[in-house]
Structure formats: C-alpha cells, structure tokens
Amino acid sequence: MEEIKECLICGTKDFKIHLQTEDYFLTKEKFTIVTCPNCGFRFLNPRPISKELGRYYESPQYISHSNSKTGLTNILYQIIRQFTLRKKFTLVNRLVSSGKNILDIGCATGEFLNEFQNHGWSSHGIEPNKNAREFARRNYGLDIRPEEEIIDYKNDSFDAITMWHVLEHVSALPERIDEIVRLLKNDGVLLVAVPNSDSFDANYYGKFWAAYDVPRHLYHFSPVTIKRLFEKHGFILQKSFPMKFDAFYVSLLSEKYKNGKINYFKALWKGMQSNLHARKDNNYSSLIFVFKFAEKRN
C-alpha cells in the first residue's frame, strides 16, 4: 500500500476521513476514502501500489473488459451501451470544429472507437488490459496500444481525446493529464466522464455506492473538484452533460452491495429520484465534462 501525502489539486497535507468501505465487487478488502478539507477532493488513501492494482480487475464479471452478455444485468448494460454509443458519437462530432482524429484512453473492447471508425474517423485507443485490447484489434481492426505506448504518439496529434469512466482509475493522475496536454491540438476537445460523488445516489447509498468501486476507483470527483483539477493544467470547462442512465445502473449494483441481492424496482426508483434531484443542481450520478485549452499554446 502507498499513502498520498498531499492533495493533487491544492497541495494540502492533512485529510479527514470521508468514509470507510470495502471492495464489494471482488476481494472484500476494506479501504478508506479521505477528503481534502481545503478543496473538497476525495480519494482513496492509502491505496494499493500501481503494480498491484491489476489483480483487482481480474474477474470475468468485470464487464468493460469481458464484454459479457450473460445475465440480466449485463444484458441491460449492453442495451444501454448501444444507445449511449450513438449519443456519444453525436456529441463528440458536434463539438469538434475540424479534423477527425480521436484518441480514447481506456477504450476497453473498442465499441466506442468502432463507432467513429465506421463514420470515417481515424480512431486510436489506449487500453492496459491485454484481453480487452486484443478483442478490439481482432473484432474491429483498431489501433489499440498498451498504456506505456501512449508516449509514441506525436505532439498535437488529436482533435478529440476522450476518457469514459477512466480518469478515476489512473494511478499517475497529474502525469496523465500532462500527456493529454501534449497530445491534444490547440483547438482540440477533451471529454471526460466520471461518477459524481456529490450525487443523490452517492449520498443515499453511502459506503455501498457502487461507483466508489474501491480500489479500482482511486479518485472520487465532484463538478467542483474536476473543474479545479483541469484548470490547474491549463484547461477551461466549457460545459457538462448528464449521463442519466448511470443513476439506474449504479443504483442496481448498489442495491446488491447493500442488501446482498438485486432489487430492480427499488434501483429504478432510486435512479429516478437521483435524476429528479439533479434537475435542480446538475449533480447527476455521472457527468460528461467538456474541456478546451484556456489559451493557445506556442
């Protein structure tokens, strides 16, 4: 285990405990999430060292790597994913002013990039999981590289860079954002989707909230903290969009973690409540944040 000594956003060195929870998905190990009292950033502390994190993903039930279609929950996930893929393509295509080069970091089995490839985009991906990477290459013929090869891409290569529920997994967070700065064109667009730890469902489920997903999720963002993080690296937040289906899927898993079984009716109700509450303050269960550079770089 390693301990984070200072906040990655503001540098504060003293933290308070936000909550203590466990890895309900796989190992049942217990973990602590802390809050920076200065800026509100929440993160896992202490956390497994980087080379140990891989074992927490080693399960056929980890759907983004396995692309599983067995079981009702996985079937629902696949149906929703097909719908959201088209929505994501439309969003990115509308936001990019010129060029058609995209990099998806944490692209899993490649369905998102394949959607862009089918529309004439030059599609590239980074994926640390070997099985997911090989699935994307074999089934879609995509350029998918392991994480360490991100340095091989040239400066200013991409019109769009996306991270869909990936940022919270990145061990070397400041270094990864610096790499994005290097790769994104001056007029490029960065889209980052993350769970929102200030959402209604996060507050309702507490330590059982599935999007805490310790220790795979190392950071737990809110609209305020993610904005501050990227401003520190020269970005400006353009706008944000809700991911309304996430409230239902996260509530479904949270019910299982809390009560030991899935309650579809209650999960549907709590997901609906979360989305209704978020209409007032935009604190949806998950959000897509759109960033651009604050000013042109030399």
N, C-alpha and C positions, 0 to 999 in steps of 0.2 A: 504494500500500500504506500501511496505517496500523499503528502499533505500540501495543499495550496497555501502559500504563505501570505499572499496579498491578492486583493481583488483585481481581476483582469481589466476592469473598467476604470476604477478610480484610485487603485493602489492602497486602499485601506487594509490594515493588517489584523484587525480584530473583528471577529464574526460572531453572530449569535445563531443558535440552532433554530432552524425553521421547522423541521420535523424529522423524526426517525421512522424509517420504513424498511421494507425488505424486497428482495428480488422475487416477487410473486410468480414471475413467468418461468423461472428455471431453477435457480440454486437454493432459494430460501435464505440466502445470506442477508444479514442486516447491514444497513447503511444509514448515514446521516447527511441530510441536506442543510446547508447553512445559508444565512442571509447576510449580505454586507449592510451594516446599519447606516452607511453613508449614502449609497446609491440604490440599494434595494436588490442588487443582483443576487440570484440564488444559484447554488452549485453544490455538487457532491464533494464532501470533504470529511475525511480523506477518501481517496479513490484508488482502485487497482492501478498498478503501473501499466504503461502503454502496452508492453509486450504480453501482459496477462489478459487484456480486455477481450481478445479474440475468443476465448473459451466461453464467454457469456453469450455468444451468438451461435454456439454450436448446438442447434436444435432444428429438426425438420419442421417444427412448428413456427420457426421464425419466417414469416410469410414473405417478406420482401426479398429474401434470399432464395427461398424454395419455390416461390410462385405456386404454392399449393392450391388445389381446387377441391380438396376433400373437406367435408364437414360444413355445416350450415354457416358458421361464422366466416370461414374462408370463402365460401361461395358469395356471401353478401359483400365481402371485401372486394372480390374480383368484379362483381357487377358495378359497384360504386366506382372502382378504379377506372373501368372503361368509360364511364360517364365523365369522370373528372379529367381524364387524359385529353379529351376533346376540349374541355373548358380551359385547361392549362395551355394547350396549343393556341387557342384563340386569344388568350390573354397575352402570351409572350409575343405572338405575331403582331398584335396591335401595338405593343409597347416599343418594339424595336423599329427605329427610324430608317435604318439602312443596313444592308448585309444580311447574310443568312448562315452565320457560323455560330454554333451553340456548343457549350460545354455543360454537361450535367454532372455535378460532383456527388458521388454516392448514388450512381444510376441504377444499382441493383440489377435486375434481369433485363433492363433495357426497353421496356414497353414505352416509356415516355419519349426516349430518343427515337425510337422507331416511328412514332407518330410524326416527328419532324422530318425524318429521313423520307417518309412517304410523301411529304409535301415539298421536297426539293431542297431541304436544308442540309448543310454539311454538319453531321452530328457526331459528337465526341463525348466520351464518358470516362469518369474515374470511378473505380469500384474495388475496394480492398478484398472482398470475398471472392475467392477463386471460382467456386461453383457458379455463383451468380454471373461473374464476368464471362465465363465460358458459355453459359446459357445464352447470354446476349450476343456473343460473337457467332455462335453456332446457328441460332434461330433467326437473327436479323442482319448478320454481316456487319455489325457495328464496330467502330474503332473504340474499344474499351480497354483501358490501361489500368494496371495496379497503381496504388496510391503514390508510390515512390517515383513513378514516371511522370507525374504532373510537371516536374521541373523541365521535362523535354519539350514542352510546348513553348513556342516563341512568345516574346512580349507582344502585347496588343493583338492577340490572335482572335478574340471572340467578341461578337456583337451582343451576345447574351450568355450569362452564366447563371445556372440555377442550382439550388440546393433544396430539395423537398424533404423535410424532416430529417436533415442530415447534420446541420450545424451543431445540434445538441450532442452529437456523438463524437465530435472532433477533439482529439486529445490536445494537440498543439494549436489552440484556437487563434492566438494572435498571428502566428506564422502562416496559418492557412488563409487568413484574411489578407495578409500582405501578399500572398501568392495570387489571390484573386485580383488584387490591385494591379499586379504585374501583367496579368493575362487579359484583363478587360480593356477594350478600346475606350478612348476618351469619351465617346458618345454612347458607350455601351450601357446595358441594363443588367442589374443584378437582382434576381428574385430569390428570396429566402423564406421558406415556410417552416414555422416552428409551433409546437404546442404553447399555449398561453397559461402560465401558472397563476394568473390573476383571474381566470375564467370562473364562471359559476360552478361548472362541474369539478374543477380543481378544488374549489373551496368546499363543495358538498362532500366529495369522496375523501378528502384529506390524504392520509398516508396510503389509501387504497387506490388513489387516482392512477390509472394505468399509464398515463403519459409521463409520470415520474420515471417509470421503467428503469430503475437503478439496477446495475451500474452502467447500463448501455447509454443512458442519457446522463451526461456529465454536467449539463447546464440547464437551467430552467428559466426561460426568458419571459418577460412581460413586454408590452409595447414600449414602455419607457426604457427598459434596460437594453433592449436590442437597438433602439434608436441611438442611445448613448454609445454603445459599443462601436457601431459602424461610423458614427460621426468622428470618433477617435482616429479612424483610419481614412478620413477624407471623403466619406460619403455623406449624402443628404437623403433623408427619407422623402420619397415622392408621394407615396400613397400606400394604403394597405387594403387587403381584401379578405373577407371571411372565408373559411373552409367549413361550411355548415355541416357537412356530413360527418366531420370528425367528432363532433359532440356525441353523435349516436354510437359510433364505433368505440370511442374511448369509454363511454358510459357502459357499453356492453361488456367490455373487458373488466372495467372497474367493479361492476356488479359481481362478476365471477370471483375477483380477488377478495371482495368484501364478504361475500356470503357463501363462497365455495361452489356456486353454480350460476349459470347464466339465467337472467330473468329478462326476457326480450321486452315484455310490456313495460317494466319499470325503466329499463335502459332507454326505450323510446320516449318515455315521459320525461326523464331527466335530460336527455338530449334536447328535447323540445323546450324545456324550461331554460336550459343554458342559452339556446339561440334567442329566445324571447328576451331574457335579461340583457343579452349582448346588444340588442337593438338600441338600448339606452346609452351604453358607454363603449361600444365596439370591442368589448372583451370577450370575443368568441373563443371557443375551445382551442382552435388553431387559426393562425392568420398568415397570409402571404404578405411580405413586406417588399416593396419595390424601391431599390436604391439606385442613385446615379452619383457620379462624382460631383462634389460641390463646386469644383472649378476645373478647367482644363489643365492637364499636366504637360510639362515640357517633354 
